[in-house]
Amino acid sequence: MQTVADLHRGEKGIIEELSFVEIPLALMEMGCIPGKEVTLIQLSPLKDPLYIHVNGSHFAIRRETAERIILAKRLFNEL
Amino acid sequence: MNSKKSIKVALVGNPNTGKTSLFNQLTGLTQKVGNYPGITVDKKQGSCRLLDGSLATITDLPGTYSINPTSIDESIVLETLLDVESKEYPDLVIVVAEVENIKRNLLLFTQVKDLKIPAILVVNMADQMTRKGIFLDIEKLEEILQTKIELVSARKKEGIDALKKAILNYKEYDVNPLFKISEKIDQAYFDEIKASLSGFSLYKSWLLITQKNHVKFISEASKHIIDKFKVDQDKLKKYQHKETIYRYQYINDVLKKTYRIDRTKGKDLRSRLDKVLTHKIFGYVIFIAILLLMFQSVFDWASIPMDYIDAFFSYLSSWSKEVLPEGVLFNLISEGIIPGIGGIVIFIPQIAILFLFVAVLEETGYMSRVVFLMDKIMRRFGMSGKSVIPLISGTACAIPAIMATRNIGGWKDRLITILVTPFTTCSARLPVYAIIIALIIPEDRVFGIFSLQGMVLMSLYILGFASAIISAFILNKVLKVESKNFFIVEMPNYKLPSIKNIFFDVLEKTKAFVLGAGKIILAISIVLWFLASNGTSDFKNAEKIVAKKSVGKNISVEELESEIASFKLENSYIGVMGKMIEPAISPLGYDWKIGIALISSFAAREVFVGTLSTIYSVGSDDEGTIKQRMAAEVDPITGEKIFNFPAGMSLLVFYAFALQCMGTLAIVKRETKSWKWPMLQLVGMGALAYISALITFLILK
């Protein structure tokens, strides 16, 4: 199972589901929705938080959150 | 004259969309900051003259990503837009969107539109569309969203007149909801809501049901019905998620028809700057360099206007002595009020520079990168990356800094941040530091560039940060507070700071601070002056007693007068109070005059300087500056200077740790809803201050 936390810098994936006990509404409202493409823009120097781009929004989330965003497929780095 | 009442317009939008720029363009100097009743959220309002001469009252509501609030500030948006009866209820809502984040911005627009309030959409930063290869079919978008759309570049002042025209037509806009939540989610369930809460529109009922707390204006009967729907929380959550998914589906469909972006263009400032500013080495180096620049400038640049202000007030004081007629009023003004006000005006330059730095860091989008860089580190100390913003703004003033903790998600993170923020070196400590440093540290330069005084000041800042971090670490281990935590931080586009926005921001914060602190200081200087110019029977008979003592001694008239003056001060009420606490503070190296200043600066630290200047101007007719007067103070017995190196250092340490600020105590009480936490701060920081000052004095003596 791949999650956003497994992405390398610049890699993309398609979100399959958000596997939280209680999904934070704010995360979805920022655009993090199943079916959308997510890109890992930058990792913080201590590998946490992660700076992502999804559905037109740029924002940072912690690793613990990223580990719960499950990817349907991982698209390899275009570069 | 225009007899029509003004149109009430509310600005709503995501953070970083330039909503504040637009507000500044529409209202200019008419803007005022007030408070919402009961809570300390800034309410920014201003008026705008429309093209037909009528007025619009513009309210800048707090920035939010959704109508569903995640903080107290954001809940203002919901309350304002739901309470139809309130006098704040807008005639028109302007939803501000930014061209690059239009998708997410439209989520909020669809929510507002569904509330059936006349709403128009402003697409800001339209001037960047061509450069970024963005095309937007406005006509079609207007048709689909059933609204008026204005393209605006708030910073370049483009599109403002058209927007004003659109405000004028507020009655003409469509108020039908865009989106029927019920159909796609669960028709039967929503029909039930509709039937039970017939007084409200369906979306409004839905919002009332899904909020954690009841909004204030709801009747008891409605609360009862709403509570019944609240029972099945899992269902509500599930339906909220579905709603969000459907809204985004709708928006994606809309944008497919109306929005195109040529991705080959504008590749792009963001990624290039991010690479450097969040780099694992350069990122931290740049951050530290910015902090260094900030502190150096506070001491170096600000000292020039400060010297002028200091000189001006001592001139004013002596001038008033010449022109005013003798009497009580004369003394009150020249020895009480003028030095008291001077004590606060003098650090306006430093405060303004600090606010300026914080404003620029926020405006450019850099602050979010700092949060990103610092989160993991701050978490080790029980805080969050978002705690960096309060800790940095705390260098200006702890009060707005503690209010800025509201967007920190978890309660424990937030509580710890609130508790340790007062350790950071706020600008009220600066005048105390500045004057003591000037007295005890020589004006040398190290390596020919850094001023030694600046470096001492810098170490005091570091001491402040270090004690904040260490106490956070301890609190994190000790505090047993449960809290759920969710961290999400938008990484906005980089922007050049707008001079207008920065100007208003700095002006507003400085004004609020100076007026707030000014009131306390003025009151205290008057009380102090009274206590210093009245006293025991010895005070009243000072002339006789001193004359008697000096019989037979050969002293000049001048010496006699200064003897009388200092005898008077010693026997005034304030002198008696200072003497009373002298045994407690003499181990720290302070005399009773400093004791007076300590007592009075319990209310606010900056009073220290004002108090000393009041005391010393009561004590002598010497017209030098306060600094000269302090430097000249000697111990009457040993003849040593009072403000010597050990005592000065001990005072610096004392002020670095002690929580001498009633404003901070009040705001911590308000934000934590209990006296427990401010009292803990007061006692804990006070004990730490006393012990550290004692140790400092003993070591250096």
Boltz contact constraints between the chains, C-beta under 6 A:
constraints:
  - contact:
      token1: [A, 24]
      token2: [B, 486]
      max_distance: 6.0
  - contact:
      token1: [A, 25]
      token2: [B, 240]
      max_distance: 6.0
  - contact:
      token1: [A, 26]
      token2: [B, 70]
      max_distance: 6.0
  - contact:
      token1: [A, 26]
      token2: [B, 488]
      max_distance: 6.0
  - contact:
      token1: [A, 28]
      token2: [B, 241]
      max_distance: 6.0
  - contact:
      token1: [A, 28]
      token2: [B, 244]
      max_distance: 6.0
  - contact:
      token1: [A, 29]
      token2: [B, 65]
      max_distance: 6.0
  - contact:
      token1: [A, 29]
      token2: [B, 66]
      max_distance: 6.0
  - contact:
      token1: [A, 29]
      token2: [B, 244]
      max_distance: 6.0
  - contact:
      token1: [A, 31]
      token2: [B, 104]
      max_distance: 6.0
  - contact:
      token1: [A, 33]
      token2: [B, 245]
      max_distance: 6.0
  - contact:
      token1: [A, 33]
      token2: [B, 248]
      max_distance: 6.0
  - contact:
      token1: [A, 42]
      token2: [B, 274]
      max_distance: 6.0
  - contact:
      token1: [A, 42]
      token2: [B, 278]
      max_distance: 6.0
  - contact:
      token1: [A, 44]
      token2: [B, 372]
      max_distance: 6.0
  - contact:
      token1: [A, 45]
      token2: [B, 280]
      max_distance: 6.0
  - contact:
      token1: [A, 46]
      token2: [B, 376]
      max_distance: 6.0
  - contact:
      token1: [A, 48]
      token2: [B, 376]
      max_distance: 6.0
  - contact:
      token1: [A, 49]
      token2: [B, 375]
      max_distance: 6.0
  - contact:
      token1: [A, 51]
      token2: [B, 491]
      max_distance: 6.0
  - contact:
      token1: [A, 56]
      token2: [B, 103]
      max_distance: 6.0
  - contact:
      token1: [A, 56]
      token2: [B, 104]
      max_distance: 6.0
  - contact:
      token1: [A, 57]
      token2: [B, 104]
      max_distance: 6.0
  - contact:
      token1: [A, 58]
      token2: [B, 491]
      max_distance: 6.0
  - contact:
      token1: [A, 59]
      token2: [B, 488]
      max_distance: 6.0
  - contact:
      token1: [A, 59]
      token2: [B, 490]
      max_distance: 6.0
  - contact:
      token1: [A, 59]
      token2: [B, 491]
      max_distance: 6.0
  - contact:
      token1: [A, 60]
      token2: [B, 372]
      max_distance: 6.0
  - contact:
      token1: [A, 60]
      token2: [B, 489]
      max_distance: 6.0
  - contact:
      token1: [A, 61]
      token2: [B, 488]
      max_distance: 6.0
  - contact:
      token1: [A, 62]
      token2: [B, 487]
      max_distance: 6.0
